[in-house]
Amino acid sequence: LYDIACAGCHGRQGQGLFAIRLAGIGVPERSIRSFVTRGIPRSGMPTFEGQFTESQLDALVTFVAGLASGEIAPLPDSYPLPPAQFKCSPASPSAKCGGN
């Protein structure tokens, strides 16, 4: 949820891009919940009210609070994936693989 809703402005690691840095700033959970649901209009923080279920909002607030307190490590820069396993079986000896 953080990656989808927050990282675009606050950075994947909470370092701050277009919005304030979140990592290590010690914002309490009740403030984070308020900021997410009500937004902060003067700063450009949008409201996300009604866009998350309660359990999603709880998870997001817990993650951001942990990021802000330093108890949760920031998201990795990337997610390693195994190499792709492409297999090609042309329909005939003169056919080629690939393309659309």
Secondary structure, DSSP 8 states (H G I E B T S, - for coil): -HHHHTHHHH-TTS--SSS---TTS---HHHHHHHHHH-BGGGTB---TTSS-HHHHHHHHHHHHHHHHTSS----S-------------SSTT------
